[in-house]
Amino acid sequence: MCKKCYTKCSVNSIRLINMKISFHGAAREVTGSCNLLEIEDKKILIDCGMFQGGKTNEEKNKEKFSFDARELDAVIVTHAHLDHVGRLPILIQDGFKGFFYATPATIDLANLILEDAFHIMSYDAIKFGRSVLYDESDIAEVMSRFKPTGYYKEHDLGGVTFKLHDAGHIFGAAFVEITGEGKKIVFSGDIGNVEMPILRETDSIPPGVDYIVCESTYGDRIHETADEREGIIQKAVVKALKKGGVLMIPAFSLERTQELLYYLNELIDRQKKIPRVPIFLDSPLAIKATQVFKKYPEYYDRDAKNLYLKDDDLFNFPGLMMTQSSQESKKINHTPSPKIIIAGSGMMTGGRILHHAIRYLSDRVNTLLIVGYQAYGTLGRDILEGKSPVVVMGERIKVKCRVKAIGALSAHGDQKKLMDWIAGGPNMPRQVFLNHGEPMASENLQKRLVKELDLRVTVAEREKEYKL
């Protein structure tokens, strides 16, 4: 009697399926997403992101992969954040000869992100003697190997198929459904927050899924509700402006910035709930990314699409100034307060926000508004945890300004969203793997999934193989 199918069959007729997964980043941490799925002789990589935050993570980016890039059959990219695409050029250096698959918007945004990363690395190499991981020719080779892949279209990789579904995380983001040898596995990438502006809601998990690899960035907390979100943003902005100082918002160039512009447009231009003050979008990358958003209105949710059809520019309104050049950026200093400055990078690890931090952090009249996740080892995390003074571009700066953090604009779903998503498919999976989360977040989510949904849940360990 066969223990698997409970029917009479000969031992020789049983074929054991070789299917395993290993995690080469974002395991018990949030950055460096890199997942390897092996099904028989097929090797498929899902994401290959950069480690961010602190010297330890910088060193991780220099480490050799523990797999052979030459043996990979395909690389599927869930979305264009640096911690998911930042090491793609290194795969090229290591001999990868296949194709990268992603949605058209992800491809456009990945190009911007990789070019921006290269320029930052080049600057840091001159200023601080740090390493440059790849050059522009490597980026060009990556972009030439991308194959645009629309949502819900099945692609055959030679006996293994995959589909992309809308993850609702950032523009063009996807979670991946992979089927091979009679088994189906879903990789979440990053799962979006609920009812975010511009984006459509996260798709439900498709039927027949055996295994789910799910991010757990906010697996231990609950965000403010969607109904509270606009009021929280309005209150935070109005309170900062009433002090008569500068409101600094370090924002990720993809999605967070565009959502901020959408809300500010709504609150200032349409509802008149926030007074008009000078607002600067001081991020060349965010300005370029905003043009990509305008290129793909088919990705908009219903409300954004209706505004678009009315010829309403979602990302522009009176008082907004986009400072592309460094000279334009420097002029911000001469604009009287109150004023709002939205600048990259989101974790304050580089970009123009550092120049504003040096100038404005030490004044009590100013406000720093944190609207996104801050990884360990980043300047944003240090400030959020109350450290003072902090070192900014080699200078010791006392943090005297008001520091406010809100989860309302997080691009990641909270614990409830992740649990609802995992439980929302037509059937429960055999097993769930949790990655892309700090230990406390992953373990907290694990406990709730086991207790409330009676699931088998594993918190992924880096470089460990799991047989499926």
C-alpha positions in Angstrom: 0.0 0.0 0.0 1.4 3.4 -1.0 1.5 5.7 2.0 1.0 8.8 -0.2 -2.0 7.8 -2.3 -3.3 4.8 -0.2 -3.6 2.6 -3.3 -1.9 -0.6 -4.3 1.1 0.1 -6.4 4.6 -1.2 -6.9 7.5 0.7 -5.2 9.1 1.1 -8.6 6.2 3.1 -9.9 6.5 5.8 -7.3 8.5 8.8 -8.6 9.7 11.1 -5.8 9.4 14.7 -6.8 12.4 16.8 -6.1 11.1 20.2 -5.1 12.8 22.5 -2.7 13.2 26.2 -1.7 16.0 28.1 -0.2 16.3 31.7 1.0 19.4 33.8 0.2 18.3 37.1 1.8 15.3 38.6 3.7 15.3 35.7 6.1 14.8 37.0 9.7 15.5 40.4 8.2 13.7 42.8 5.9 16.2 43.5 3.1 18.0 41.4 0.4 15.0 39.4 -0.9 16.3 36.4 -2.9 14.4 33.1 -3.1 15.5 30.0 -5.1 12.9 27.4 -6.1 14.1 24.1 -7.5 11.6 21.8 -9.3 13.4 18.7 -10.6 16.0 20.1 -13.0 14.5 23.7 -13.1 16.0 26.5 -11.0 14.0 29.7 -10.7 15.0 32.7 -8.7 12.4 35.0 -7.3 13.9 38.5 -6.8 17.5 39.4 -6.1 17.6 42.4 -3.9 20.2 44.5 -2.2 20.8 44.4 1.6 20.2 47.8 3.1 21.2 49.5 6.3 24.6 49.6 8.1 28.1 48.2 7.3 27.1 44.6 8.0 24.6 44.6 5.2 27.0 46.4 2.9 29.3 43.5 3.3 26.5 41.0 2.6 26.1 42.6 -0.8 29.7 41.7 -1.6 29.3 38.0 -0.7 29.2 35.3 -3.4 25.9 33.7 -4.0 25.6 30.2 -2.6 24.0 29.1 -5.9 25.4 29.1 -9.4 23.9 31.9 -11.4 24.8 30.0 -14.6 22.4 27.2 -13.7 19.3 29.5 -13.2 16.6 29.0 -15.8 14.7 32.2 -15.1 14.5 35.1 -12.7 11.1 36.5 -11.8 11.0 40.0 -10.3 8.0 40.8 -8.0 8.5 44.6 -7.9 11.1 47.4 -8.4 12.2 48.2 -4.8 16.0 48.1 -4.3 15.8 45.3 -1.8 14.2 43.2 -4.5 16.1 44.2 -7.6 19.4 45.7 -6.4 21.6 42.6 -7.1 20.2 41.7 -10.5 23.3 43.1 -12.2 25.5 40.8 -10.1 23.7 37.8 -11.6 24.9 39.0 -15.0 28.4 39.3 -13.7 28.2 35.7 -12.4 27.2 34.3 -15.8 23.4 34.2 -15.8 22.2 33.8 -19.4 18.5 33.6 -19.1 15.7 36.2 -18.9 14.2 38.4 -16.2 10.4 38.4 -16.0 8.3 41.3 -14.6 5.3 43.6 -15.3 6.0 46.5 -17.8 5.8 49.1 -15.0 8.2 47.1 -12.8 10.7 47.0 -15.7 10.6 50.8 -16.2 10.9 51.4 -12.5 13.7 48.9 -12.0 15.8 50.7 -14.6 15.4 53.9 -12.7 16.2 52.2 -9.3 19.3 50.5 -10.6 20.7 53.6 -12.3 20.1 55.6 -9.1 21.8 52.9 -7.0 24.8 53.0 -9.3 25.1 56.8 -9.0 24.9 56.6 -5.2 27.5 53.8 -5.1 29.8 55.9 -7.4 29.4 58.9 -5.1 30.0 56.9 -2.0 33.1 55.3 -3.6 34.6 58.7 -4.1 33.4 60.2 -0.8 33.9 57.3 1.6 35.9 54.7 -0.3 33.0 52.2 -0.5 32.6 49.5 -3.1 30.7 49.8 -6.5 29.0 46.5 -7.0 28.4 46.9 -10.8 28.6 49.3 -13.6 26.3 50.8 -16.2 27.0 48.1 -18.7 25.8 45.5 -16.2 22.5 47.4 -15.8 22.1 47.7 -19.6 22.5 44.0 -19.9 19.9 43.4 -17.2 17.4 45.7 -19.0 18.0 44.0 -22.3 17.1 40.6 -20.8 13.7 41.7 -19.3 10.6 40.1 -20.8 7.4 42.2 -20.1 4.8 40.0 -18.4 1.2 41.1 -17.8 -0.9 40.1 -14.9 -2.7 36.7 -15.1 -1.0 35.4 -18.2 0.5 31.9 -17.9 4.1 31.5 -19.0 5.8 28.2 -19.6 9.4 27.8 -18.5 9.6 24.3 -19.9 7.3 22.1 -17.7 7.1 24.8 -15.0 4.6 27.6 -15.4 4.0 30.9 -13.6 1.5 33.7 -13.4 1.7 37.2 -11.9 -1.1 38.6 -9.7 -1.5 42.1 -8.5 0.1 42.5 -5.0 -1.2 46.0 -4.4 2.2 47.0 -2.9 3.7 49.5 -5.4 3.0 50.3 -9.0 3.3 47.1 -11.1 4.0 44.9 -8.0 3.1 41.2 -8.2 2.9 38.1 -6.3 4.0 35.0 -8.2 2.1 31.7 -8.7 4.4 28.9 -9.8 3.1 25.4 -10.8 5.3 22.3 -11.5 5.1 18.6 -11.0 1.5 18.8 -9.7 2.4 21.3 -7.0 1.6 25.0 -6.7 3.6 27.6 -4.7 2.9 31.3 -4.2 5.6 33.9 -3.5 4.1 37.0 -2.0 6.9 39.5 -2.8 5.6 42.3 -0.7 1.8 42.5 0.0 0.2 45.9 0.0 -1.7 47.8 2.6 -5.5 48.1 2.4 -7.3 50.7 0.4 -4.3 52.7 -0.6 -4.7 55.5 -3.1 -3.9 54.9 -6.8 -3.4 51.2 -6.4 -5.9 48.4 -6.8 -6.5 46.0 -3.9 -4.3 42.9 -3.5 -5.6 39.9 -5.5 -6.8 36.8 -3.6 -4.7 33.7 -3.6 -5.6 31.4 -6.5 -7.1 28.0 -5.9 -5.0 24.8 -5.4 -2.0 26.4 -3.7 0.1 24.0 -1.7 2.7 26.4 -0.3 2.9 30.1 0.4 6.0 32.2 1.0 4.8 35.3 2.6 6.5 38.5 3.7 6.1 39.5 7.4 7.5 43.1 7.6 4.6 44.2 9.8 3.7 40.8 11.2 3.6 42.1 14.7 1.5 45.3 14.4 -1.7 46.8 13.2 -1.8 50.0 11.0 -4.3 52.8 11.3 -7.5 52.0 9.3 -8.1 53.3 5.8 -10.9 55.5 7.1 -8.5 57.1 9.6 -5.6 57.6 7.1 -6.5 60.9 5.5 -7.3 62.5 8.9 -4.0 61.3 10.4 -2.1 62.8 7.5 -4.0 66.0 7.6 -3.5 66.4 11.4 0.2 65.6 11.1 0.8 68.1 8.4 -1.3 70.9 9.9 0.3 70.5 13.3 3.8 70.7 11.8 2.9 73.8 9.7 1.4 75.6 12.7 4.8 75.6 14.3 5.9 77.7 11.4 8.9 75.5 10.6 9.9 72.9 8.0 8.1 69.6 7.6 10.6 67.1 6.3 9.3 63.8 4.9 11.8 61.2 3.9 9.9 59.1 1.3 10.6 56.2 -0.9 10.6 57.4 -4.5 8.3 54.6 -5.6 4.7 54.7 -4.4 5.1 56.5 -1.1 6.0 59.7 -2.8 3.1 59.4 -5.3 0.6 58.6 -2.6 1.8 61.6 -0.6 1.2 63.8 -3.6 -2.2 62.3 -4.2 -3.2 63.0 -0.6 -1.8 66.5 -0.5 -3.6 67.2 -3.8 -6.8 66.0 -2.2 -6.4 67.9 1.1 -5.0 71.2 -0.4 -6.6 71.6 -3.8 -9.9 69.7 -3.6 -10.9 69.8 0.1 -9.0 73.0 1.2 -8.2 71.3 4.5 -4.5 72.2 4.5 -3.3 75.7 3.9 -1.2 76.3 0.8 2.5 76.4 1.5 5.5 75.8 -0.7 5.9 72.0 -1.2 9.1 70.7 -2.8 9.5 67.2 -4.3 13.2 67.1 -4.0 14.1 63.8 -5.5 15.1 63.3 -9.2 14.3 59.6 -8.9 10.8 60.3 -7.5 10.1 62.8 -10.3 11.1 60.3 -12.9 9.1 57.6 -11.2 6.0 59.8 -11.2 6.2 59.9 -15.0 6.1 56.1 -15.1 2.9 56.3 -13.0 1.4 58.6 -15.7 2.4 56.1 -18.4 0.3 53.2 -17.1 -3.2 54.5 -16.0 -4.5 50.9 -16.6 -2.9 50.1 -13.2 -5.0 52.7 -11.3 -7.8 51.9 -9.0 -11.3 53.1 -9.8 -11.0 56.5 -8.0 -7.7 57.4 -9.5 -8.8 56.2 -13.0 -12.0 58.4 -12.7 -9.8 61.5 -11.9 -7.5 60.6 -14.7 -10.4 60.4 -17.2 -11.4 63.9 -16.0 -8.0 65.1 -17.0 -7.1 65.8 -13.4 -3.4 65.5 -12.8 -3.1 63.2 -9.8 0.4 64.3 -9.0 0.5 68.1 -9.5 -1.3 71.0 -7.8 -0.7 74.7 -6.9 2.3 75.2 -4.6 4.1 72.0 -5.7 7.6 72.5 -7.1 9.7 69.6 -8.5 13.4 70.3 -8.0 15.2 68.1 -10.5 18.6 69.8 -10.5 21.0 70.3 -7.5 20.8 74.1 -8.1 17.0 74.0 -7.9 17.4 71.9 -4.7 19.7 74.5 -3.1 17.1 77.2 -3.6 14.8 75.5 -1.2 17.0 76.8 1.6 16.1 80.4 0.7 12.3 79.8 0.7 10.8 81.1 4.0 9.1 78.6 6.3 6.6 77.1 6.7 7.3 74.7 3.9 7.2 71.0 3.2 10.1 69.0 1.7 9.6 65.5 0.4 12.9 63.9 -0.4 14.6 60.6 -0.8 15.8 58.3 0.5 13.0 56.7 2.6 15.2 55.3 5.3 17.6 58.3 5.2 20.5 56.2 3.9 21.4 58.6 1.1 19.9 61.2 -1.2 18.9 64.8 -0.7 17.0 64.3 2.6 20.5 64.1 4.3 21.3 67.7 3.3 17.9 68.9 4.7 18.5 66.8 7.9 21.8 68.6 8.5 20.1 71.9 8.1 16.8 71.3 10.0 17.1 68.4 12.5 18.5 70.5 15.3 15.7 73.1 15.3 12.7 72.5 17.6 10.3 74.4 15.3 10.8 71.8 12.6 9.2 68.3 12.1 10.5 65.0 10.7 7.5 62.9 9.5 8.4 59.2 9.1 6.0 57.4 6.7 7.7 54.1 5.9 9.6 51.2 7.4 13.0 52.0 8.8 15.5 49.0 8.8 18.0 48.4 11.5 21.2 50.3 10.9 19.7 53.2 9.0 19.7 56.8 10.0 15.9 56.8 9.9 15.7 54.0 12.4 18.2 55.7 14.8 16.2 58.9 14.8 12.9 57.0 15.2 14.3 55.2 18.3 15.4 58.5 19.8 19.1 58.5 19.2 20.8 62.0 19.4 23.2 63.2 18.3 23.3 61.3 15.0 25.9 61.3 12.3 24.8 62.7 9.0 27.3 62.8 6.1 30.1 62.9 8.7 28.6 65.6 10.8 27.2 65.0 14.4 23.8 66.6 14.5 21.6 66.9 17.6 18.0 65.9 17.0 15.8 68.5 18.5 13.0 68.7 16.0 9.7 66.9 16.5 9.8 63.3 15.2 6.5 61.8 14.2 5.9 58.3 12.7 2.7 57.2 11.1 1.9 53.7 9.6 -1.1 55.0 7.6 1.0 55.3 4.4 2.9 52.0 4.8 3.1 50.1 1.5 3.1 46.9 3.5 0.1 45.1 4.8 -0.1 44.8 8.6 -0.7 41.6 10.6 -4.4 41.5 9.9 -4.0 42.1 6.1 -1.4 39.3 5.9 -3.6 36.9 7.8 -6.6 37.7 5.8 -4.7 37.3 2.6 -3.2 33.9 3.6 -6.7 32.7 4.7 -8.5 34.3 1.8 -7.9 31.6 -0.9 -10.3 28.8 -1.8 -8.2 26.3 0.2 -5.6 26.4 3.0 -2.0 25.7 2.0 -0.1 22.7 3.3 2.6 25.0 4.7 3.5 28.7 5.0 7.0 30.1 5.0 7.5 33.6 6.5 10.3 35.8 5.2 11.1 39.5 4.8 10.6 40.3 8.5 12.6 40.9 11.6 12.5 37.9 14.0 9.9 39.4 16.4 7.5 40.3 13.5 7.9 36.9 11.8 7.5 34.9 15.0 4.5 36.9 16.2 2.7 36.3 12.8 3.8 32.6 13.0 2.1 32.1 16.4 -1.2 33.7 15.2 -1.3 31.7 12.0 -0.7 28.4 13.9 -3.1 29.2 16.7 -6.0 30.8 14.7 -5.7 29.0 11.3 -4.1 25.8 12.4 -1.4 26.1 9.7 2.0 24.6 9.5 4.3 27.7 9.6 8.0 28.0 9.2 10.1 31.2 9.7 12.7 31.0 7.0 16.4 30.7 7.8 19.0 32.2 5.4 20.8 29.6 3.2 18.7 26.7 4.5 17.0 24.3 2.1 13.5 23.2 2.7 12.1 20.2 0.8 8.5 20.6 -0.4 
